[in-house]
């Protein structure tokens, strides 16, 4: 199947790829901006009803109460929404029914003929009499639908059918009746326009509706905050966001995460815009600008999905973007008129978030290209012999690299400064694939580097952008089991024995024999033993210095005393090739001796003759982000006692 000229054009031109990347990052940056503005405008607008009760005399009290609600909401984020999720549906239903009832009451009391406004004729009549002012008001009209999007679609825990059913049968009728009621009220009380919703509520119901409105605002804020966390995690997994701590607990909803750094940043910025603006009008201008821009970006990206992912015709994709995009451009142009009156805040937040993501992606990409161009030639590896010209000590060394093939320069840098390494070397490459989740059976790709006597392996760990990395113990055990399975698959003829020394990889699945040929058992004993049904040559214990260090570490971290110890043993002692048995025994012996994690701690600098902009981005912006982001060991769940960091300078 030949590619279309448009696809070929997109693939061959670097600028088009950069433009597409910026468009995607712009959409993510707009999500972050909405994550800042939604809690502020939702909570402030719900508590704004106090001004009707207090007759506009205590604006500071309204702002103060809004700040208290925001602080409490963000402080409780670390506990997850699973504790209060059962309240979301009743709160939203109660909110929709109460606003519907108020709308019907206002229609009957103030202007029963307001239903005529549903006729499209009044659209023409509205623009005929208002002219340019009517076009400017479109930015405010767009806000009539953004609340429903925040309450339902952004939660991401519903099917498309349930969202359509809820919107068509419940949300849309409730919104229409509510806005008809406000229109009927304003037709007789135009002076109450600034607070029309709260002013139209009957006096006996104002306090109960105020409470329900505040709860509904919290639900809307929670959905957007959760969406922001998920977006940050996915951007980070795809290499477009600085390293942050991602918290996920098994009892939470799958895919739901909590990111402490992002949570506090959102709280500080939400409080800042709440205290800075103090009224919902300018906040609405900023919020509307961000929502409208995000809608337009989503339309552009959806057209690309129609063409590239769904393999539809280019004509259909263009028809889609022309139809919806032309409507959205009208609203977006109206929102641009609001930039001087509050819209600049959304523009500022979006620009800052976009710059952070692009700088991080640019620096990470340059660092990867440096590793790719300076990887160790296989001729050098083969020339050193099976010992690599160094002392091979007991244990397994897991060396993390971003390269899917070849040996990274970090390895030779380590050997140059410390000419000793572990008897089993595994190069770990963690890759994020464009899928939400990867099944455990297809997660590990195992290969061999060099001849069998080198005991060097490659493992590519494939994670989805919503997957949560395994903890240290589980990861080690999975790697050992996968390598053992690979060795036996290779011996049974599933591999090409004449394959190149670095190029063949196999997906290690859970086969019928997997788990029967290599068994593992768990023990709660503090002493780590290697008892098995076969003899092991060589020492299976850690050095006295390492044992002393581990005991000190366990005293400082009591939780380690209760970790189950995993022991491996071969259940099948009959092998046609004794070399396979020997390799498996050495693997288990190395696992028993201990596992160490080696990661590169690089210091990146631009060359002195590089352009000024590149030197600023690499030396200042990217370095600042790296210094203030989490260590790779945090994301990879590497225990500190097993971590070795190799310092290396990169000059780009």
C-alpha positions in Angstrom: 0.0 0.0 0.0 1.6 3.3 -1.1 1.4 6.4 1.0 -0.4 9.4 -0.2 1.6 12.5 -1.2 0.4 14.3 1.9 1.7 11.6 4.2 5.0 11.6 2.4 5.2 15.3 2.7 4.5 15.2 6.4 7.2 12.5 6.9 9.9 14.0 4.9 9.8 17.6 6.1 11.2 18.3 9.6 9.3 21.6 9.9 6.0 19.9 9.4 6.8 17.4 12.2 7.9 20.3 14.5 4.6 22.1 13.7 2.6 19.1 14.5 4.4 18.6 17.7 3.8 22.2 18.7 0.1 21.8 17.9 -0.2 18.8 20.2 1.8 20.5 22.9 -0.4 23.6 22.5 -3.4 21.4 23.2 -1.8 20.0 26.3 -0.8 23.4 27.5 -4.4 24.6 27.1 -5.5 21.7 29.3 -3.1 22.9 32.0 -4.5 26.4 31.7 -8.0 25.2 32.0 -6.9 23.1 35.0 -5.9 26.4 36.7 -8.9 28.5 35.7 -11.7 26.0 36.1 -11.5 25.6 40.0 -11.2 29.3 40.4 -14.2 30.3 38.2 -16.3 27.3 39.3 -15.9 27.9 43.1 -16.0 31.7 42.8 -19.1 31.8 40.7 -20.9 29.4 43.0 -20.1 31.4 46.1 -20.9 34.6 44.3 -24.5 34.1 45.4 -23.5 35.4 48.8 -23.3 38.9 47.3 -27.1 38.8 46.6 -27.7 37.8 50.2 -25.2 40.4 51.6 -26.3 43.0 49.0 -22.8 43.4 47.5 -21.2 44.7 50.7 -18.7 41.9 51.4 -16.8 41.1 48.2 -13.7 40.2 50.3 -15.7 37.7 52.3 -16.7 35.9 49.1 -13.2 35.8 47.8 -11.9 34.6 51.2 -14.5 31.8 51.3 -13.6 30.8 47.7 -10.0 30.6 48.7 -10.8 28.4 51.7 -12.8 26.0 49.5 -10.0 25.8 46.9 -7.3 25.1 49.5 -9.4 22.4 51.1 -10.1 20.9 47.7 -6.5 20.7 46.6 -5.2 19.5 50.0 -7.5 16.5 49.9 -6.4 15.5 46.4 -3.8 13.1 47.6 -6.5 10.8 49.0 -8.0 10.3 45.6 -11.5 10.7 44.4 -12.5 7.1 45.2 -13.6 8.1 48.7 -16.1 10.7 47.5 -16.8 9.5 44.0 -20.1 8.0 45.1 -21.4 11.5 45.7 -20.6 12.8 42.2 -23.7 11.5 40.5 -26.2 12.5 43.2 -24.7 16.0 43.3 -24.8 16.5 39.6 -28.3 15.1 39.3 -29.5 17.3 42.2 -27.8 20.3 40.6 -29.4 19.8 37.2 -32.8 19.1 38.6 -32.7 22.1 40.9 -31.6 24.5 38.1 -34.3 23.0 35.9 -37.0 23.6 38.5 -35.8 27.2 39.0 -35.8 27.7 35.2 -39.4 26.5 34.9 -40.5 28.6 37.8 -39.0 31.8 36.2 -40.6 31.0 32.8 -44.0 30.7 34.4 -43.7 33.7 36.7 -41.9 36.2 34.5 -42.4 35.5 30.8 -44.1 32.4 29.5 -43.5 33.5 25.9 -39.8 33.2 26.2 -39.9 29.7 24.5 -40.1 31.6 21.2 -36.4 32.3 21.6 -35.8 28.7 20.5 -36.6 29.7 16.9 -33.5 30.2 14.7 -35.2 33.4 13.5 -34.1 35.2 16.6 -30.4 34.4 15.8 -30.8 36.5 12.7 -32.7 39.2 14.6 -30.1 39.2 17.4 -27.2 39.9 15.1 -29.3 42.4 13.0 -29.9 44.7 16.0 -26.7 44.1 18.0 -24.1 44.1 15.1 -20.5 44.0 16.3 -21.6 43.8 20.0 -23.5 40.6 19.2 -20.4 39.1 17.6 -18.3 40.1 20.7 -20.8 38.4 23.0 -20.3 35.0 21.3 -17.3 34.4 23.7 -19.7 34.6 26.6 -22.3 32.5 24.9 -19.8 29.7 24.4 -19.5 29.4 28.2 -23.1 28.0 28.3 -21.8 24.6 27.2 -18.4 24.4 28.9 -19.8 23.3 32.2 -21.4 20.2 30.9 -18.1 19.3 29.2 -16.2 19.6 32.5 -18.7 17.7 34.5 -19.0 14.7 32.2 -16.6 14.3 29.2 -13.4 15.3 31.1 -13.9 12.6 33.8 -12.9 10.0 31.2 -14.5 7.2 33.2 -17.7 6.9 31.0 -18.3 5.3 27.6 -19.2 7.3 24.6 -22.8 6.0 24.6 -23.4 7.0 28.2 -22.1 10.5 27.6 -24.4 10.9 24.6 -27.4 9.5 26.4 -26.8 11.8 29.5 -26.3 14.9 27.4 -29.2 14.4 25.0 -31.7 13.2 27.7 -30.7 15.1 30.8 -28.0 17.8 30.3 -29.3 19.5 27.2 -32.9 19.8 28.3 -31.9 21.0 31.8 -29.6 23.7 30.3 -32.2 24.9 27.9 -34.8 25.3 30.6 -32.4 27.0 33.0 -31.3 29.6 30.4 -34.9 30.1 29.3 -35.7 30.9 33.0 -32.8 33.3 33.2 -33.9 35.0 30.0 -37.5 35.3 31.3 -36.2 36.8 34.6 -34.0 39.3 32.8 -36.8 40.4 30.5 -38.4 42.0 33.6 -35.4 42.6 35.8 -32.6 43.7 33.5 -30.7 45.5 36.3 -29.9 42.2 37.9 -27.8 41.0 34.9 -24.4 40.8 36.7 -25.8 38.1 39.1 -28.8 36.9 37.1 -28.7 33.3 38.2 -28.5 33.8 41.9 -31.0 36.8 41.7 -33.6 34.6 39.9 -33.6 32.0 42.7 -36.7 32.3 45.0 -35.7 33.6 48.5 -36.5 30.3 50.4 -34.2 28.3 48.1 -31.2 30.6 47.9 -29.1 29.0 50.7 -29.8 25.3 49.7 -29.0 26.2 46.1 -25.8 27.9 47.2 -24.7 24.7 48.9 -25.6 22.5 45.9 -23.9 25.0 43.5 -20.7 24.8 45.6 -20.7 21.0 45.6 -21.3 21.0 41.8 -18.4 23.4 41.4 -16.2 21.0 43.3 -17.3 18.1 41.1 -16.5 20.1 38.0 -13.1 21.2 39.4 -12.3 17.6 40.3 -12.9 16.3 36.9 -10.6 18.9 35.3 -7.9 18.5 37.9 -8.0 14.7 37.3 -7.8 15.3 33.6 -4.8 17.6 34.2 -3.0 14.9 36.2 -3.6 12.3 33.5 -2.4 14.7 30.7 0.8 15.5 32.6 1.5 11.7 33.1 0.9 11.0 29.5 3.1 13.9 28.4 5.8 12.8 30.7 5.6 9.2 29.5 6.0 10.5 25.9 9.1 12.6 26.9 7.3 16.0 26.7 7.2 17.0 30.4 9.8 17.1 33.2 10.0 14.2 35.6 7.4 14.4 38.4 6.3 12.0 41.1 3.3 10.0 39.9 1.3 8.4 42.7 -1.1 5.5 41.9 -2.7 3.1 44.3 -4.4 -0.2 43.4 -7.6 0.7 45.1 -8.0 3.8 42.9 -9.7 3.7 39.6 -7.4 2.3 36.9 -5.5 5.1 35.2 -6.3 7.6 37.9 -3.2 9.2 39.3 -2.1 12.0 41.7 0.9 14.2 41.0 1.9 16.3 44.1 4.0 18.9 42.2 1.2 19.6 39.7 -1.4 19.7 42.5 0.4 22.4 44.4 1.2 24.4 41.3 -2.5 24.3 40.3 -3.5 25.4 43.8 -1.1 28.4 43.9 -2.1 29.6 40.5 -5.8 29.1 41.1 -5.6 31.1 44.3 -3.6 33.8 42.5 -6.2 34.3 39.8 -9.0 34.2 42.4 -7.4 36.9 44.5 -6.2 38.8 41.6 -9.4 39.1 39.6 -12.0 38.9 42.4 -14.8 38.8 40.0 -16.1 36.2 37.6 -16.4 38.4 34.5 -12.6 38.7 33.8 -12.2 35.1 34.9 -14.8 34.1 32.4 -12.9 35.9 29.6 -9.8 34.0 30.4 -11.6 30.7 30.8 -13.6 31.1 27.6 -10.5 32.0 25.6 -8.7 28.8 26.8 -11.7 26.6 26.2 -12.4 28.0 22.7 -8.7 27.6 21.7 -8.6 24.0 23.0 -11.8 23.2 21.0 -10.2 24.5 17.8 -7.0 22.7 18.4 -9.0 19.5 19.1 -10.8 19.9 15.8 -7.5 20.3 13.9 -6.0 17.2 15.6 -9.2 15.2 15.0 -9.0 15.9 11.3 -5.4 14.4 11.3 -6.7 11.4 13.2 -9.4 10.9 10.6 -6.8 10.8 7.9 -3.8 9.2 9.5 -5.3 6.8 12.0 -8.7 6.0 10.7 -7.4 5.9 7.1 -10.2 8.0 5.7 -9.9 10.1 2.6 -8.2 13.5 2.7 -11.4 15.1 1.4 -13.4 13.8 4.4 -10.8 15.2 6.9 -10.8 18.6 5.1 -14.6 18.6 5.1 -14.7 17.9 8.8 -12.2 20.7 9.7 -13.9 23.2 7.4 -17.3 22.6 8.8 -16.5 22.6 12.5 -13.4 24.8 12.2 -15.3 27.6 10.5 -17.8 27.8 13.3 -15.1 27.6 16.0 -13.1 30.4 14.3 -16.0 32.7 14.7 -16.2 32.0 18.4 -12.4 32.1 18.7 -12.2 35.5 17.0 -14.7 36.8 19.5 -12.7 35.3 22.4 -9.6 37.1 21.1 -11.4 40.4 21.7 -11.5 39.5 25.4 -7.7 39.2 25.7 -7.2 42.7 27.2 -10.0 42.1 29.7 -8.7 38.9 31.3 -8.0 36.7 28.4 -4.3 37.5 28.6 -4.0 35.3 31.7 -5.0 32.2 29.7 -2.5 33.2 27.0 0.3 33.7 29.6 -0.3 30.3 31.3 -0.5 28.5 27.9 2.7 30.1 26.7 4.6 29.2 29.9 3.4 25.6 29.9 4.1 25.2 26.2 7.6 26.6 26.6 8.3 24.1 29.5 7.2 21.1 27.5 9.0 22.1 24.3 12.2 22.9 26.1 12.1 19.6 27.9 11.4 17.7 24.7 14.1 19.5 22.8 16.8 18.9 25.5 15.8 15.2 25.9 15.9 14.7 22.2 19.4 16.2 21.9 20.6 14.0 24.7 19.2 10.9 23.0 20.8 11.8 19.7 24.2 12.3 21.5 23.9 8.7 22.9 22.9 7.4 19.5 25.8 9.0 17.7 28.4 8.0 20.4 27.3 4.5 21.2 30.1 1.9 21.6 30.9 0.0 18.4 30.3 -3.8 18.6 33.8 -4.4 17.2 35.2 -2.8 20.4 33.0 -5.1 22.6 34.0 -8.2 20.7 37.7 -7.3 20.7 37.7 -7.2 24.6 36.8 -10.8 24.9 34.2 -12.4 27.2 35.7 -10.6 30.3 35.6 -7.2 28.5 39.1 -6.7 29.8 37.8 -6.1 33.3 37.1 -8.0 36.5 33.6 -9.6 36.5 32.1 -9.6 40.0 29.1 -11.6 41.2 25.7 -10.0 40.7 23.4 -8.5 38.0 23.9 -5.0 36.7 20.8 -3.4 35.2 22.1 -0.5 33.1 19.3 1.9 32.0 19.6 3.5 28.6 17.3 5.2 26.1 18.9 3.3 23.2 17.0 0.3 21.8 20.1 -1.0 20.1 23.8 -0.6 20.7 25.8 0.0 23.9 25.5 3.5 25.4 28.6 5.6 26.2 27.7 5.4 29.9 28.9 1.8 29.9 32.4 2.5 28.7 32.6 5.6 30.9 31.9 3.4 33.9 34.5 0.9 32.9 37.1 3.6 32.2 36.8 4.9 35.8 36.1 1.6 37.5 37.4 -1.4 35.5 35.0 -3.9 37.1 31.5 -4.9 36.3 28.9 -7.6 37.1 29.0 -11.1 35.8 25.6 -10.6 34.1 24.9 -7.3 32.3 21.4 -6.3 31.2 20.8 -3.1 29.2 17.3 -1.9 30.1 15.5 0.4 27.7 12.1 1.6 28.9 9.9 2.7 26.0 6.4 4.2 26.0 4.3 3.0 23.1 1.3 4.9 21.7 -1.2 2.7 23.5 -2.8 3.3 26.9 -1.9 -0.1 28.3 0.5 -3.0 27.4 -0.4 -6.5 28.5 2.2 -8.1 30.8 2.7 -11.0 28.4 3.9 -8.6 25.7 5.8 -6.1 27.9 9.4 -7.5 27.7 11.6 -7.9 24.6 14.7 -9.9 25.4 17.8 -10.1 23.3 21.5 -11.0 23.5 24.5 -8.7 23.0 27.6 -10.5 21.8 28.4 -14.2 22.2 26.8 -16.3 24.9 29.9 -16.3 27.0 29.7 -12.5 27.4 26.5 -12.8 29.6 25.2 -9.5 28.2 21.5 -9.1 27.5 19.2 -6.4 26.3 15.7 -5.9 27.6 13.2 -3.4 26.1 10.4 -2.7 28.5 7.3 -1.5 26.7 4.8 0.5 28.8 1.6 2.2 27.7 1.3 5.9 28.5 -1.2 5.1 31.2 0.8 2.1 32.7 2.3 2.3 36.2 5.9 1.0 36.4 6.5 -2.1 38.5 8.1 -1.8 41.9 11.8 -2.7 42.3 11.3 -6.3 43.5 8.7 -7.2 40.9 10.7 -5.6 38.2 13.9 -7.6 39.1 12.0 -10.9 39.3 10.3 -10.3 35.9 13.6 -9.5 34.3 15.2 -12.7 35.6 12.3 -14.9 34.6 12.2 -13.3 31.2 15.9 -13.8 30.5 15.7 -17.4 31.8 12.8 -18.0 29.4 14.7 -16.4 26.6 17.7 -18.7 27.2 15.5 -21.8 27.1 13.6 -20.6 24.0 16.9 -20.0 22.3 18.1 -23.5 23.2 14.8 -25.1 21.9 15.2 -23.6 18.5 12.8 -20.6 18.6 15.7 -18.3 17.7 18.1 -17.9 14.8 21.5 -19.1 16.0 23.2 -17.2 13.2 21.5 -13.9 14.1 23.8 -10.9 14.5 25.4 -10.3 17.9 23.2 -7.3 18.5 19.9 -7.2 16.7 17.7 -10.1 17.4 15.0 -9.6 20.1 12.2 -11.9 21.2 8.9 -11.1 22.9 8.9 -13.3 26.0 5.4 -14.5 26.6 3.8 -16.6 29.3 3.9 -20.0 27.6 2.8 -23.4 28.9 6.3 -24.2 30.1 6.9 -20.8 31.5 6.9 -20.9 35.3 7.4 -24.7 35.3 11.0 -24.8 34.2 12.0 -21.9 36.6 10.1 -21.7 39.8 10.1 -19.0 42.4 8.9 -18.9 46.0 8.4 -16.1 48.5 9.7 -16.1 52.1 9.1 -13.5 54.8 12.5 -14.3 56.3 14.9 -11.4 56.8 17.8 -13.6 55.7 18.1 -13.9 52.0 19.1 -17.4 51.0 19.6 -19.2 47.7 18.6 -22.7 48.6 17.7 -24.7 45.6 17.6 -28.2 44.2 20.9 -27.9 42.4 24.5 -27.0 43.3 25.8 -23.5 42.7 29.4 -22.8 42.3 30.9 -19.7 43.8 29.8 -17.5 46.6 26.1 -16.7 46.9 26.3 -14.1 49.6 26.9 -10.4 49.6 30.1 -8.9 50.7 30.4 -8.0 54.4 30.5 -4.3 53.6 27.3 -4.6 51.5 25.6 -6.7 54.2 26.5 -4.1 56.8 25.2 -1.3 54.6 22.0 -3.1 53.9 21.3 -3.8 57.6 21.8 0.0 58.3 19.5 0.8 55.5 16.8 -1.6 56.7 17.0 -0.1 60.2 16.3 3.4 58.7 13.6 1.9 56.5 11.6 -0.6 58.7 9.3 -1.5 55.8 12.1 -3.3 54.1 12.1 -5.9 56.9 8.7 -7.1 55.8 9.4 -7.4 52.1 9.0 -11.0 50.8 12.3 -12.6 49.7 12.0 -14.3 46.3 14.0 -17.5 45.7 14.5 -19.1 42.3 15.3 -22.7 41.4 15.3 -24.9 38.3 12.6 -27.5 38.3 13.9 -29.2 35.2 17.4 -30.5 35.7 17.6 -32.4 32.4 19.1 -30.4 29.6 20.3 -31.5 26.2 22.9 -28.8 26.1 24.9 -28.4 29.4 25.9 -24.9 28.4 22.2 -23.8 28.7 22.1 -25.2 32.2 25.4 -23.5 33.1 24.1 -20.2 31.8 20.9 -20.5 33.8 22.8 -21.4 36.9 25.0 -18.4 36.5 22.0 -16.2 36.0 20.4 -17.4 39.3 23.7 -17.2 41.1 24.1 -13.6 40.0 20.5 -12.8 41.1 21.3 -14.3 44.5 24.4 -12.2 44.8 22.4 -9.0 44.3 21.0 -6.7 41.7 22.3 -3.2 41.0 20.8 -0.4 39.0 23.1 1.8 36.9 21.8 5.0 35.4 23.6 7.9 33.8 23.7 11.2 35.6 24.5 13.5 32.7 25.5 17.1 32.7 24.4 18.7 29.5 26.1 21.8 28.0 25.9 23.5 24.7 29.1 24.0 22.8 30.7 27.5 23.1 30.2 28.2 19.4 26.5 27.2 19.4 23.9 29.8 18.5 22.8 32.0 21.4 19.2 30.6 21.5 20.5 27.1 21.7 22.9 27.9 24.5 20.1 29.6 26.4 17.7 26.7 25.9 20.2 24.0 26.9 22.4 25.8 29.4 19.7 27.8 31.2 16.2 26.6 30.6 16.7 22.9 30.2 19.3 22.7 33.0 16.9 24.5 35.3 14.2 22.1 34.5 16.5 19.1 35.1 17.7 20.4 38.4 14.2 21.0 39.7 12.6 17.7 38.4 12.6 14.3 39.9 15.4 11.9 39.5 14.9 9.0 37.0 15.2 6.6 39.9 11.9 7.9 41.3 10.0 7.2 38.2 11.7 3.8 37.8 11.1 2.9 41.5 14.7 2.1 42.0 15.7 1.4 45.6 18.4 3.8 46.7 20.7 1.1 48.2 20.9 -0.6 44.8 21.4 2.6 42.8 24.7 3.6 41.0 24.8 6.9 39.2 27.4 7.4 36.5 28.3 11.0 35.9 29.0 12.0 32.3 29.3 15.3 30.5 27.4 15.9 27.2 28.5 18.8 24.9 25.8 19.4 22.3 
